[in-house]
Amino acid sequence: MGRIYAFWKKLTSTISDLYAQIRKKLSDGLKQLLKWILKERYPAARNYYLNTRQRLAAEWDNLFDRDSAYYKPITRLWKGVLTCFLLFAGYIFCVETNFLWLMGRMPSVADLQNPKVAQSSQIYTADGVLLRQYYTENRTPVDYDDLPPTLIQALIATEDVRFHAHSGIDPRAMGAVLYSLVTGNTERGGGSTLTQQLSKKLFRTRREGTGLLGKIPVLSTLIFKTKEWLTAIKLERNFTKEEIITLYLNTVDYGQNTYGIKTAAKTYFNKEPKDLTVEEAAVLVGLQKATTTYNPIRNPERSKNRRNVVLAQMAKYGFISGNELDSLTQIPLTLNLNFEQPFDDSYASYFMPNVIREVEKWCAENDYDLYTDGLRIYTTIDSRLQAYAEEAMVERMRILQRVFDEHWRGMNPWVDENGKEIPNFLMDAMKRTNRYNALKKSLGDNEDSIRVVLSKPDTLTVYDWKTGEKRREYWSALDSLAYYKRILRAGLMSMNPYTGHIKAWVGGMNHEFFKYDHVKQSRRQPGSTFKAVVYAAAIDDSTSNLGPCDRMVDQPFQKELEPGPDGKRNFWRPRNSHGYFTYAHMTLRRAMANSVNSIAAALTDKLGPETVIKYARRLGITSHLEAVPSIGLGTSDVSLYEMVGAYATFVNQGRYTKPQIVARIEDHAGNVLHEFIPESHQALRPESAFLMVHMLKGGAEEPGGTSRGLWAFNVFQNRNEIGGKTGTTSNNSDGWYISITRDLVTGAWVGGEDRAIRFRTTQLGEGAKTALPIVGRFLEKVYKDKTTGVEPGPFPMPTFKVTKDYKGCMWEEEIFDGEVQDSTQTQDVIEEQLEIGPPPPPEF
C-alpha cells in the first residue's frame, strides 16, 4: 500500500511540475507576443494590468475573509465547478468540430435541414405500371396526414410518453436510467427520446464518422451518446413534432428488409398505413424493440405478447380504455403478407438491364443514387404491348420448336455448310463454359478426366420449352448442353417511329435460363432485311436517283474478287432464293417485294459498297460493316435494335430517331429531374422516305411478295397498310422480319445459339416462316386491344409534292424481252429453267 501511495505522490508531483512548466511557457510566450504587438506601449499596459489586479485583490479581501475556515473549501468548489464547466464546454466543442479528428464527423447544417432518408427507386412503364424497385433499404415515405392517430399514440406511449414536453432530451428519462444503474433495475429502458432514436437512425452516428477516440470501448459510447443528444436538440430546432414523428416512422427498420411504415404496412398486412387497426399498429410499434425477436413471421407468439405490452402502455396513458385493452389483447395475431419483389425475371427482363445502365450513367453524371434517392423512372415501353410481345414470342416459338425438332429427328442439328455433322461440336462448345474452366483448374490438362466428369449424370433443373416452366432431369453436363443447343432463340423489338420510344422489348424466351439479349446484345447477319438500305440509297442518292417504277433485269450477276491462294480468278455469283432467274424487267418495288438477290447485288455494285455503308450509318447502323460486293445482301452482322431503328426512319419522313429506353426521371415528390430527348437527324429526303414506305408495302401487296404471310393474321382490317421485309441468311441460320405500320415499327429475329444450328431447307428456315409469324401474332394482339391507342389504318399521305412516279407501276405485270406478260405466263419459263438448270453467268 505504501508503494502505491508513493507512486501516486510521485505521479501527481510530476503532473504538477509539468503543469507549472507549461503554464510558465505559456505566460512567457504571451508576454513576448504582447511586447511584439504593443511595442513601446507594453510597459504602460503591464503597469495598468498589475495595478488593476492589486485593486481587485484588495476589494476581494474586503468582501471575503481569507483566514476563514470556509474560504479555501468554497473557492476550491467554485474553481472545480468552473473547471468542469470549461472542460464540458471544451468537450462539446471538440465533439461539434471533430477537433483533431478525435470524435468523428457531426451532421452538417445542410444534413439537418435536408435529412436524406434512403428511399427505393421505382421504375415504371410509360402507362404507369410498376416494373421494378431498386434499393438498399426498401422504403417508400409517407406524409403525416397518411398516419393514423392510433399508430402515433402507440409509438408515443411505448417509446417516449413525454415526447411533446421535451426538446430532444428527457431529463426524467435520463434520471431513471441513472437510478436503474445504481439499483440494478434493468426494466427501465435506455432513456432515449424519439428524437434521439431518429438522430441515431437518420445520421448513423454509431456507424459513420467514427473518430480516433471512437474506437475506445467506454469512451466511444459517451461520444456516440453526446452526438445523439446534440443532434436531437438540433432536430427539435429545425422540425416540428409532427415532422419528427413522420421522419421517425419513415426511417426505422421493421425487419424482413422493410423500412418505413408504408412498406411495413404493405408487407405484413397488405394495407396502407392509414388503414391499420389499433392492434396492427401495436404490432409494428412493438417491432422497434427488436425486429428479429418480435418479428410476427418468425416469432408470432413473442410478437403477440409484445403487441399486448404496447396496448397496455396505450391504456396506461389514456389512449385506449381498459375495456378496449381487454378486447384487443384477445384478438389473434393475423397477418396478410405481401412481399414486394425488386427483381422479377418473368416480365420485361431483357429490357431492364438496359434501363439500369442508362439510369446509372445519368445518376453518375448528376450526383444521384439509384438505390437510395427514391427516383421515379418512367421507361418508354407500354405494359400491354410488352405483354403481347412476350405472349406472341412464346406462342410462335413453341410451334416453331416442334417443327425444328421433327425436322432433325434422330440427327444432331449442328452441321457445316455441306450438311455434315460437325465433329466434337459439343465438347468444343463446352470448352467455352465456366464449368469447363473450373474443371480445368482443378484437374489440369487431363482431357479424359474432364470428359468423364462432364459425362457423369446428375439431377439438374432445366428449362422446359414446351411449358415454359422448370423441370428436373437426370442428365450429364454434356446432355444438358446438347438439349439447350437444340432450343431456338429469338428476339423482338417494337418502337414508335416518331418519338423513338421503344414499346416492347423481348430478348429471348426466358431470362432465367437464357441471359443473352437478342435485341441489342446479339449481332447476326440480317440477310435481305438489309436490302432496304440499298434501295433507300438508290432512291435518295443524287447520282442514281431511282424510283419504285424504275426497272432492272433479274439475270445472273457476278463480281470478280481478289484472286484466291492459287492465283486463279475468283468470282462472287449470288443466286436467288428460289434457285433461278426470270430474266424479267422488274420494277424496283417488285424486285424488293420478291427479294430478288440478283437485282439487289447489281444495285449495290452500281452504288458502290461505300455508298451503302454511308446510308447505313445515316440510318443509325453503327456495327462494323465490310465494304464488299455482298454487303447489300446483308452479310455483315448487325443488331435487331439497329435494324428496327433504321426502318423507323422511313415512316418518320426520313428523320432517324435513336430508339429510346427511358422517357424521364422524377424525384420522390414527382418533380421532373430530367426528360430524355433522343438523338435525331435527317437521314433521307422526305420524298425518299415516303417512296421507301411504298416500296416496303409491296411485300404484302405485290404477287409473290415475301410479306404475304401476314395475310394469315387478322391485321389488315380498317384499310390497314403494312410494309415489311423478310431476311434469311444463305444457310438458313438467321430468319428476320421487320414490319412498318403507321404507329409501330416491329422487328423479330429467329435462329440457333450457334450459326451451325439451322434448318436444312429455306422452305422451313426463311424469315417468312420463322420471324414473320411472331410479328404477325404480336400485331394481331395489339390491334385487338382497343385501349392501347394503336389502331390499324393507312399510312399518312405526303404533305409535299412527290416528283417520282410510284403509282403507275403498282402490281404491274412483268416485262419479258420487251413484251408485257402476266405473272402466270412466266410458269413455262420457270419450268424450263428448272429442267435445264440456271443459265451460266454472263461474261464481264
BAMAR-965238 format. One record per residue (C-alpha): residue in one letter; z, x negated, y. Coordinates in steps of 0.001 Angstrom, whole numbers, plus 524288, in hexadecimal, padded with zeros to 5 digits. Each point is the difference from the previous one (the first is absolute). Example, Ala and Ser with C-alpha at 12.3 -4.5 7.8 and 13.67 -1.06 7.14 Angstrom:
2
a81E787CFF47EE6C/s7FD6C7FAA680D70/
***
This chain:
844
m800008000080000/g803327F4B7808FD/r7F29F7FA287FDB5/i7F95D80CBD80383/y807F78010080C88/a7FCBB7F1EB80378/f7F190802927FD90/w8009D80C3980875/k806B57F8B280B29/k7F5FB7F5337FF48/l7F4CE809BE7FFCD/t80513807B580BB6/s802B37F3658074F/t7F2437FB3B7FD78/i7FA5980CFC80496/s8086B7FFA180C49/d7FBA77F22980310/l7F1E6803B97FDBD/y8019880C05808A9/a806337F77F80AAB/q7F4E37F6397FF43/i7F5D680AAD800C7/r807238063A80B57/k800A27F2E18072B/k7F1AA7FD5B7FD85/l7FC5080D7580513/s808BD7FE3180BE4/d7FA2C7F2C28030F/g7F26D805287FDF6/l802A080B8180903/k805407F6DA80A7A/q7F3E07F78F7FF59/l7F75680BFF800B0/l8072F8052780BDC/k7FF3A7F2AE806A3/w7F1567FFC57FDD0/i7FE4780DE9804FD/l809727FF9F80B96/k7FE1B7F1A98036F/e8074E7FD3380CD7/r8066580D677FF9F/y806C47FD207F31C/p80CE67FA68805A4/a801FB80BCD808C0/a7FD03809547F4EA/r8096A7F8B47F6F1/n80AF4800B780A11/y7FD8180E81801E7/y800C3802317F148/l80CD17F8617FEAF/n80648806F680B96/t7FBFF80D4D7FAC5/r805727FCA97F2B0/q80CFB7FBB8805B8/r8010380C5780862/l7FD4F808C57F445/a809FF7F8877F7F1/a80A368020980AAC/e7FD2880E9580097/w800F0800A17F122/d80D5D7F96C8007A/n80497809FE80A0D/l7FC0280B0D7F6D7/f8046F7FA7F7F2F1/d80B637F7B97FBA3/r7FAAD7F4A17F82D/d80DB07FD177FAD2/s8018880D917FA73/a80153801297F139/y7F4B5809D17FF9A/y7F6967F83C80864/k7F9EA7F76A7F5A5/p7FE9380A927F572/i7F99E8097D80998/t7F68A7F60580574/r7FC807FBAE7F24E/l7FDA880E307FC59/w7F6FE8023180B87/k7F8EC7F3467FD64/g7FE56804397F1EA/v7FAB580D4480419/l7F6B37F9CF809A6/t7FBB37F5ED7F5FD/c7FD9F80A977F5E3/f7F84B807E1809DF/l7F7C37F42280398/l7FE037FC907F1B2/f7FC2280E137FCF0/a7F6AA8003F80B99/g7FA657F3087FB99/y7FE7E8050F7F21A/i7F8FC80C3F804BA/f7F7667F77E80897/c7FC9B7F75B7F45C/v7FCCA80BE07F785/e7F7B68064780A9E/t7F8737F39B8034B/n7FFD17F9DE7F269/f805F17F3E08062A/l7FAB37F3B57F97C/w7FA31808DE7F574/l80DA2801BE7FA53/m800DA80ED87FF44/g7F23D804DD7FD78/r7F7018088580807/m8049380C9D80661/p7F6C780B8080257/s7F8EC7FE8E80CFE/v7FF7D80A2F80AB6/a7F26A803DA7FB7B/d804F5801657F20B/l80AEA808F48047E/q7F78C80850808CB/n7F540801627F5C9/p8064A7FE2D7F2B0/k7F5CC7FE117F58F/v8022B8081B7F3C9/a7F7367FC4E7F49F/q7F73B80BB27FD9E/s7F5DC8027F7F59C/s7F1DD8002C80450/q7F7CA80B567FB5E/i7F17E7FFEC7FD02/y7F88D80CCD80136/t7F26D804FD7FD35/a7F7C4804B680B59/d8041680DF87FCFB/g80E827FCC08003B/v8036D7FE657F19B/l80A1B7F5607FD55/l7FA167F53A7F7AD/r80A8C7F5967FF24/q80C8B7FB1780614/y803067F19F801E5/y80D997FB38802FC/t80AD37F6597FDA5/e8097A80B4E801E1/n7FB0F80DAD7FD14/r803AB806E180C9A/t7FA9B80AC9808B0/p808888026380C35/v803E580D748050B/d80504804E880D19/y80DBD804EA802C7/d7FB2280E04800AB/d7FB827FED87F1D1/l80DCF7FCE97FB3A/p8085580B547FB18/p80D8E8011780657/t806947FFD17F2A4/l7FA2A7F2967FD28/i8053F7FA7C80CC7/q80D50806257FDA3/a800AD7FA6C7F232/l7FC977F2878051F/i809FF8002C80B0D/a80AD68059F7F781/t7FDF07F59E7F59F/e7FC487F3D280778/d8052D8010980DFD/v807AA80C24803EA/r802C67FAA180DBA/f7F19F7FCBE8021A/h7FF37807D380CAD/a80CB97FA2A8054D/h7FD737F1577FF4B/s7F62E7F6C280638/g7FBA77F8917F402/i80D347FACE7FB4F/d80B0A808C47FB3C/p80D4E7F973802BA/r8071D809C17F747/a7F71D7FD0B7F493/m801B67F16E8021D/g80EBD801D38008B/a7FF6C8078C7F34E/v7F89D7F4C67F9B7/l80A297F654804E2/y80AE1808AF7FAB9/s7F938800DD7F2C7/l7FF127F1387FF53/v80E827FEB8802B0/t8042E80ABA7F686/g7F5B07FD607F589/n7FA6080DBC80103/t7F18B7FF207FC44/e7FC8680E5A8024D/r7FEC47FF9180EBE/g7F1F27FB198007C/g7F9CF7F5798084F/g8023F8059380D80/s7F1BF7FEA480437/t7FAD780A8C808DF/l7F2B58063B7FE0B/t7FB137F7E380B61/q804E47F3777F9A3/q7F98A803CA7F322/l7F378802DC80767/s800557F2C1806B0/k801BA7F96B7F2CE/k7F4BD8076A7F9B1/l7F70E8002280BC8/f800EA7F1AB80399/r8043B7FA607F2D7/t80AD27F81E80656/r804907FB237F2C4/r7F2CC7FBAE7FAFF/e7F8A47FB4780BEE/g8038E7F64380AAA/t80A707F8AA7F866/g804E47F42C807AD/l806587F3A67FB12/l80DA9805EB80020/g7FAD380C217F91F/k7FFAE7F85B7F35A/i80ECD7FE317FFB3/p805AB80B217F793/v80B668056D80805/l7FA9F7FC2A80D3B/s7F2E1806337FCDB/t8067580D5A7FE02/l806997FEF680D52/i7F3267FC5F8067E/f7F89080B087F940/k80A56809E7803E6/t7FFE37FB2980E02/k7F1568018C80095/e8010580DCC7FACF/w80A8B8037780A07/l7F8377FA7980B62/t7F358806337FB63/a806BF80D167FDED/i8052A7FFE380DF9/k7F2697FD028051F/l7F9F080AC07F7B0/e809B4809BB805A4/r7FBC47FBE380DA0/n7F173801537FD04/f7FFC880C747F7D0/t8062380D5E7FFD0/k80876804417F49A/e7F4F7808A97FB03/e7F6797F49780042/i809A57F76B7F8A0/i801C180A727F581/t7F13B801467FEC7/l7FE057F1557FF33/y80AA17FF037F5B6/l7FA7980A9D7F72C/n7F2447FA7C8017D/t804837F2377FCBF/v8095D800787F489/d7FCA17FDBF7F1AF/y8013980B797F694/g7FC877F8BC7F394/q7F3BC8015A7F793/n7F86B7F85980A63/t801DD80B1D809AD/y803A87FD2480E08/g802A980A2780A57/i8046880E057FE83/k7F262805E87FF5D/t7FBCF7F7BC7F46C/a80D33802187F962/a7FF5680ECF8017D/k7F22B7FFF57FA89/t803687F6D47F4C3/y80C6B806907FB12/f7FDFD80E44803D5/n7F1888013580391/k803DB8059B80D38/e7FF127FD2C80E56/p80D097FB7F805E1/k801AA80C8F807CD/d7FFAD807E37F34A/l80B267F8B07F955/t80BA68081D7FBC6/v80E087FBB5802A5/e802327FAC57F249/e7F2DE7F8D180014/a803457F9C580D0A/a80D187FBDB7FA42/v7F90A7F94C7F495/l7F7A07F7EE8093A/v80B747FC7A808CE/g807E67FC457F411/l7F5907F62E7FC48/q803C87F7B980BC7/k80C2B7FB117F91A/a7F7FD7F9E77F4E7/t7F1C08036B7FD5B/t800B27FBDD7F1BB/t80DAE8048D7FC49/y7FE0D80D9B805BC/n7F176801567FD3E/p7FDAE80E217FB9D/i7F5527FBB57F67C/r806F87F4C17F961/n80E01804CE8013D/p7FFC880ED6801F3/e80E7C802047FCFE/r804667F5A5809A7/s7F6888054C80A01/k805B180D9F7FE71/n80DF07FAE28019B/r7FC0C7F87580C22/r7F92A80C2480547/n80CAE8079B7FE64/v8076E7F55580757/v7F6758018980B58/l801AF80EC87FFAB/a80ED97FE2A8000C/q7FED17F77080C19/m7F7F680AA680692/a80A92809F27FCCA/k80AB07F6B2804A2/y7FA027FEF680D85/g7FC5480E5680136/f7F1607FF8F7FDD1/i800F9809447F45E/s80AD2809397FBA9/g808AE7FE9B7F418/n7F91E80B377F929/e7F2DB7F98A8025C/l8055E7F3527FA89/d8047D806BB7F392/s7F2DC806897FDBE/l7F7AD7F435803A1/t807327F6A97F706/q7FD178090C7F482/i7F1387FF568021D/p7F9837F7367F5CF/l7F87D7F41A8048C/t7F1C1804538000C/l7F4BF7F6F080363/n7F1918028F80246/l7FA4A7F2697FF19/n7F3667FCA280708/f7FD3E7F1747FFF2/e7F55F7FB7380927/q7F6B77F64B7F9D7/p7FAA17F5EF809AB/f7F50D7FBD67F6E1/d7F798808D27F7A9/d7F4767FA987F881/s7FA7A80D6A7FD3C/y7FA828037180D64/a7F7BC7F7FF80976/s8054E7F4137F8EF/y7F4107F7738025F/f7FFA3803F180E43/m80E157FC8880336/p7FF607F1137FEC6/n7F5337FFF080A35/v8085D8084F8090D/i80BA57F6F17FE58/r7F7DA7F3E1802E1/e7FAB2805EF80C82/v80D25805358049B/e8073C7F35A7FCFC/k7F5CD7F87B807AD/w801FB8091680BA0/c80ECC7FEF87FEB8/a7FF647F12680005/e7F7B68001F80C50/n808A7809EC80702/d80DAE7FC1D7FB71/y802C180BCD7F75D/d8055C800BA7F238/l7F9D98099A7F685/y80C5B800927F7C8/t80A5F8021180A9A/d7F9C3805B180C4D/g7FDCF80E0C7FB89/l7F17880012802F1/r7F76080BBF7FD6C/i7F2D87FB4A7FB40/y7F4EA809BF7FF79/t7F4D57FBFD7F741/t7F24A8057880045/i7FF33805CB7F24F/d800E180E9B7FDEC/s80984803F47F547/r7F6DD80A887FADC/l7F3E67F7667FFA3/q807DB7F5157F9D0/a804C2809337F558/y7F22E804F87FD78/a7FADF7F20F7FF57/e80A327FC277F5F0/e7FD8980C467F812/a7F1467FE0E80042/m801917F1DD7FBD9/v8088E8036C7F452/e7F7C580B957FB9E/r7F2E27F90980029/m804EF7F2E97FAEC/r805FE8065D7F3FA/i7F2DF806077FCD9/l7F8F57F32A80278/q809CE7F8457F7F8/r7FDAA808C37F43D/v7F1687FDBB8017A/f802417F16680127/d808937FF597F3E8/e7F629807DE7F809/h7F5037F75B80528/w806F37F3D57FADA/r805DC805F57F3AD/g802307F53B7F610/m7FBFD7F54580983/n806287F81280ACB/p7FA8D802F180D9A/w800607F1F78051D/v7F2137FB1D7FE53/d7F6ED7F64580694/e7F2F6802BB806AA/n7F964800A77F2BF/g8097880A267FAC7/k807267F6927F6FE/e80ECF800077FF39/i806247F4F1807C6/p8079E7F7207F6C1/n80E5B7FD3980329/f7FF5F809F280B19/l80DD3805147FE1C/m806277F29D7FE79/d7F8FD7FAF180C13/a804BC80BEC8078A/m80DCA7FDF57FAC6/k7FFF37F22080565/r7FF6A805C680DAD/t80C99807C77FE22/n80E067FCAC8037E/r803F0802567F1D6/y7F7237F51F7FB3E/n804747F68D80A8C/a80E398028C7FC76/l7FD377FD5D7F1A0/k7F8B47F3A680363/k80BBB7FAEE80789/s809098027F7F48C/l7F6CA7FC527F4BE/g7F79B7F5C480687/d7F1AF7FE827FC58/n801DB805127F234/e7F57A80A9A8004B/d802C7804397F1FB/s80E4C802CD80316/i7FC4A8074A80C4F/r7F6218084B7F88D/v80A308032A7F593/v8097F804EE80A58/l7F55E807E5806D3/s7FBF2806037F2FA/k80DC88041A7FC40/p801D480ED98014A/d80AF7805A480820/t8037580D1B80600/l7F8CB8015280CE9/t7FEF180A5F80A93/v7F1B78025780374/y7F84480922808BC/d7F9E080B877F902/w7F36F8031B80752/k7FE8B80CE17F8B9/t80C8A805A5805BA/g802EB7F70780B73/e80D887FDAD7FA44/k806B77F4A67F91F/r800477FE837F15E/r8064A7F6967F664/e7F7D07F7B27F6CD/y803177F5807F5FD/w7F5BC7F64280473/s7FE767F18880235/a7FD147FA8980D6C/l7F1C17FE187FC1D/d7FF3480E197FB18/s80567804BF80D02/l7F65D7F7B28079F/a7F49F8051D7F7F7/y8047080DFE802A0/y800F67FE0080EAF/k7F30B7F8BE800BB/r7F95280C127FA5E/i80529808CF80AD8/l7F63F801F980B0C/r804967FE1F80E04/a7FC3A8077880C40/g8024F8013B80E92/l7FD8780A8480A40/m800DE8002280EC2/s7FCD480AC6809B6/m8003D7FEF380ED4/n7FCF68074B80C6A/p7F3BF7F93E80546/y8031F802D180E3E/t80E307FBC080122/g7FFF07F6107F50A/h80BDF806B37FA13/i800D27FE097F153/k8031D80D287F9F3/a801437FC417F1AD/w801EE7F3077F916/v800EF7FED67F12F/g7FF647F2197FB02/g80150802F67F18B/m804E9808F57F55D/n80E5D7FC1A7FFC9/h806697F63780915/e80B5F7FD7B7F6D4/f7F6FA7FA337F5B7/f7F42C7FBE480818/k804347F97180CA2/y7F28C7FB5C8040F/d7FA738082B80B13/h7F196803597FE3A/v7FE37804E580DEC/k802827F3F480846/q804F17F5557F712/s7F4F78008E7F612/r7F25B7FB018030D/r7F49D8033A7F721/q7F13480071800DB/p7FC4E80CA98071A/g7F2AF801587F9AD/s7F6FA809B480681/t80A55805208096C/f7FD047F3A9807B9/k7F1F580493801CF/a804DD8088680B2B/v8024A7F37E807AA/v7F2037FBAD7FD5D/y7FA1A80CF480433/a808CC8008780C10/a7FB397F281803E6/a7F1D5803F77FDAD/i8017780C04808A3/d808567F9EC80AB5/d7FA3B7F26280111/s7F5D87FF4F80ABA/t7F7257F7117F806/s7FE1F809457F495/n802E380CBF8074E/l7FD7B8089B7F426/g8031B80E5B7FDFE/p802DD8092F7F4A0/c7F1C38041A7FEED/d7FA697F23B7FF5E/r7FAC47FCB97F28C/m800997F4997F698/v7FA237FE627F286/d80881800297F3EA/q7FA087F4407F96F/p804A87F3717F999/f806547F63880928/q802F87F1DD7FDEC/k805D57F5248082C/e7FF157F1AF7FCED/l80D1D7F93C7FF9A/e804197F1E67FF60/p7FA917F9027F3FB/g8089A800097F403/p806657F4097F9E4/d7F3977FD407F871/g7F7DA8000980C7C/k7F87480C2B7FC34/r7FCE580AB0809C1/n80AA380A4D80093/f7FD8F80E36803DE/w808B880B94802A0/r7F9AA80C877FB19/p8088E80C25801CC/r7FD7380BDB7F774/n8023D80E348032B/s80B3F8068A7F90D/h7F6FB808B27F7DF/g7F8087F4377FBAA/y7F2B3802C78061A/f7F8A28005E80CFE/t7F8FC80C35804D3/y7F6D47F90F8097A/a8024980B95808F8/h7FFD87FED380ECE/m80DD1804E680215/t806878039E80CAF/l80BE87F7DC802B9/r8083D80C4E7FE90/r7FAB7802847F253/a8014A7F1A27FC62/m80E367FFCB80421/a802E280D277F9B5/n7FA3E7FB3D7F310/s806377F291801B5/v7F34D7F8B97FDBA/n803367F1987FE5B/s7F2397FAF080259/i7FF30805F780D95/a80DD07FBCE803AA/a7FCDB7F20F7FBAA/a7F3457FFD2807A0/l806C58058480BF0/t80AB47F5AB7FF14/d7F5847F5897FF3A/k7F91F8059E80BD6/l80C858002C8080A/g8058C7F36D7FAAF/p80D577FEB47F966/e805DE7FACB80CA3/t7FC8080C8C8072F/v8060B808177F520/i80C7D7F7FA8010C/k7FFF08019880EC3/y7FFC580ED17FE9D/a80A3C7FFA67F54C/r8091A7F9018095C/r7FD2E80A1980A89/l803BD80A8C7F63B/g80D367F9B67FD7C/i7FD407F8D77F33D/t8077E7F34680110/s7FF457FB207F1EB/h7F81D7F3DA7FD03/l7F1A3803777FE71/e7F5D47F7087F9FD/a7F3337FF3780793/v7F798801937F3CC/p7F440808BF7FD55/s8082E809017F776/i80A16802E080A77/g7F99F80D14802F9/l802E2804867F21C/g80E877FDA8801BC/t8025C7F3387F8DF/s80AF77FAF6808E0/d80DC8804EB7FDB0/v805C98096880A07/s80B658097980055/l7FFC680EC37FF9F/y807AE7FFBC80CC2/e7F4CF7F8C1806A0/m7F5328086B7FA78/v8064880CE6803DF/g802357FAB480DB4/a7F1B57FBEC800BA/y7FAE980D6E7FBD5/a808EF80698809E8/t7F8267F92480A9D/f7F42F808557FCD7/v8077480CB780227/n806917FAE680C66/q7F3147FE588075F/g7FF117F1997FCC7/r80D8A7FC48804A3/y807D67F83C7F627/t80E80803617FFE7/k808C27F7B37F79F/p80710808397F5CA/q80DBA802B0804F0/i80C72800E07F7EF/v80AC48027480A15/a7FE95809B380B36/r80C817FDCB807D3/i80DF87FB247FF87/e80B658073380636/d80E567FC95801A4/h80AAE8081B7F995/a800408092E80BBC/g7F175802F07FF1D/n7FBAA7F78880B6E/v7F2AD7FA017FD82/l8011A7F1387FF47/h7F1D87FD1F7FCC1/e7F36E8073B7FD2E/f7F6467F88F7F7C2/i7F2397FFFF80551/p7F6107FB617F5E7/e7F6307F560802C3/s7F2ED805DD80382/h7F27D7FB9580443/q7F2248052080096/a7F9537FAEF7F3BD/l7F37D8080680009/r7F848807D1809CF/p803FF80E6E7FF3D/e7F226803A77FBF7/s8006A7F61F7F4CA/a80D03805817FB5C/f7FABD80DEB8005D/l7F4117FBEB7F829/m808DB7F94A7F605/v8078280CAD7FE3F/h7F2EC8069E7FD95/m7FC607F5547F65A/l80CCE801447F890/k7FE8580EBE7FF0F/g7F3BD7FD4E7F83C/g808397FBDB7F44D/a803B280E4A7FDF0/e7F3888062A8056C/e7F49E7F7BB7FB2D/p7FA97801D17F23D/g806437F5F47F72E/g80A5E7FCBD80A0F/t80B8B7F88D7FA82/s809C88093A80689/r7FABE80C247F953/g80BD57FFC97F702/l807EF8059F80B45/w7F97C80D1B7FD86/a8089F801277F3EA/f80B98801BC8092A/n802B380B2180958/v7FDCF7F80E80C5C/f7F38F8059C805EE/q8052180D15804DB/n7FE938042680E53/r7F3987F804801F7/n807D97F3C27FD6A/e7F89F7F33880130/i803ED7F3FB7F844/g7F9CC7F2B980012/g803117F5237F6C0/k7FBEF7F43A7F844/t802E67FBA07F244/g801547F1F07FBC6/t7FF257F9A07F2B1/t7FFFA7F18C7FD0A/s7F5987FA6E7F703/n808E67FF687F415/n8072380CE5802CF/s80CB97F8DD8032B/d801D88078380CA1/g7FD4780E1280387/w800AA8044980E42/y7FE0680C39807D5/i801C8801DE80EA2/s7FE2980D568063D/i7FF318043D80E1F/t8031180D7680565/r802168048D80DD7/d80ECB7FE197FEA7/l802337F5C67F57B/v7FA147F3A87FA80/t804967FDF47F213/g7FD7A7F5007F683/a8038E7FD5A7F1D8/w7FE9A7F45F7F6F1/v801567FFAF7F124/g7FFB97F4527F6D8/g807627F7B07F663/e80AAE7F690803BF/d7F68D7F5317FC0F/r7F17E80073802E4/a7FD3E7FDBD7F199/i805C180D717FCFB/r7F57D80A3280239/f7F74680A857FA7A/r7F4567FB1A7F84F/t7F687809D5805FA/t7FCFC803BE80DF6/q7FF8480E2B7FBC8/l80ED37FF6C7FE28/g803D27F4ED8092C/e7F89B8034F80C81/g80790803D580C17/a7FA6D80DC07FF5D/k80749801F47F31B/t80C877F85F802D2/a803667FFF480E7A/l7F88580BCE8053C/p807A880A137F7F7/i80CCD7FAFE805C9/v7FAE9801F380DD6/g7FA1A80D2C7FC71/r80CB5804F87FA20/f807A37FB0780BB8/l7F73480700809C4/e8005980C457F7BF/k80EDD8003B800A9/v800297FD1180E99/y7F65180AC180368/k8077D809C47F7D8/d80C557FDDA8082B/k7FDA1806BD80D09/t80C5F7FA2C80608/t7FAD57F206800A8/g7F7068025480B86/v7F4D87F9C77F85B/e7F55C80A177FEA5/p7F2387FF647FA62/g7F4B4800E080973/p7F4087F8E98052A/f8005A7F31F80746/p7FF8D8017B80ECC/m7F2927FF6D8061D/p7FD167F49580907/t80234801CE80E83/f7F56B7F607802EB/k7F1667FF917FDA3/v7FC227FA8B7F2B9/t7F3A17F7F5801E3/k7FD0E7FD557F1A6/d7FA6480A077F6C4/y8098E8049F7F5A9/k7FCC580E617FDE0/g7F1A97FE6A7FC84/c802867F9747F2E3/m80B78807917FA77/w7FDB1802747F17D/e7F1D07FBEF801B5/e7F81A7FCE97F3E2/e7FDE67F1F57FC0D/i7F2DE7F96D802D3/f7F8A77F8E17F559/d7F4277F7DA803BD/g7FE258078C80C86/e800C080D787F96F/v80B678095680184/q80589804477F2DB/d80B5E808837FC0C/s80B247F85E7FA2B/t7FDF8807067F2F5/q7F2557FA4B7FF76/t805817F2587FEF4/q804A7802857F21F/d7F33D7FB2A7FA18/v800F37F361807A1/i80E1A7FE147FBC7/e7FD39802AB7F1BD/e7F4A47F68880052/q808AC7F55B805A3/l80A6B8026E7F5D6/e7F5D87FE567F54F/i7F9DF7F36A804EC/g80C097FA9E806CE/p801937FC9380E49/p7F4817F90E80663/p801517F176802BB/p804EE7FC4D80D87/p7F56E7FD15809FE/e7FCD57F1F58031B/f805727FADF80CED/
***
